[in-house]
Amino acid sequence: MASLLHTDTAGLNELAKNYSTIYPIASRCGVFAKTDIQPLINEGAAKEDIAASIFQAVVNQTISGLACGRPIRGNVAFLGGPLNYLSQLRIRFIETLHLKEDEIIVPEEAHLLVAKGAALDSISSNVITTNELYDKIENLKNSQDNTTKPLEPLFKDKEDYEIFKNRHNEASVTKASLEGYEGDCYLGIDAGSTTTKLVLIDKDGKLLYSLYGNNEGNPLKSVMNMLKEVYEVLPKKAILRYSGVTRLW
């Protein structure tokens, strides 16, 4: 989600410090979240508001997944890397759970606390060698447990993979050179919610030229820039006879 705003998680945290509005964003998975975030970017919503809304989506999903409808009461410890380094994510949890000052626990080196617990727990564990671990993994792989059936591989062997590649290569677009081209050519533009695609073909359907790029939240500007590139390389005797364009979003 941070990459959509051209930043990283630390940058997302800095943006969220200055938010004014929280937008509803789907929280079940990144694909659903992006479906809500991209229109906000295209409509010019403040990056600060989008950043805080992303954190709120994480909070909503975490609380609903962990609590399963049960109320969260008492002291809450914020553990793990994200909650240690992202102060705005903690704030979204604190405000959502209505935590009081004395109910908030942020341990020193909170990102290491669970690992420390695992290390302490290992003190009373039985020691095994790497060979024994390998044998355990192999036994698990060869287990006849009907509840853990592995998926079939996409390809049976290398030959099967080569057959697949050859079959798909037959469907590739035939290309032709745009340099020195004369006559009619046809332009196709697909301006989607996140990327813009442009192709130029001849009367036989051969690909003369193509462009692909992120629309930076402004599909119209992206199309205009690509058309400028086309006109720069279009030969004088090439004629743009027809064009087709998809809806912008």
Secondary structure, 3 states (H helix, E strand, C coil): CHHHHCCCHHHHHHHHCCCCCCCCCCCCCHHHHHHHHHHHHHCCCCHHHHHHHHHHHHHHHHHHHHHCCCCCCCCEECCCHHHHHCHHHHHHHHHHHCCCHHHEECCCCHHHHHHHHHHHHHCCCCCCCHHHHHHHHHHHHCCCCHHHCCCCCCCCCHHHHHHHHHHHHCCCCCECCCCCCCEEEEEEEEECCCEEEEEEEECCCCEEEEEEEECCCCHHHHHHHHHHHHHHHCCCCEEEEEEEECCCC
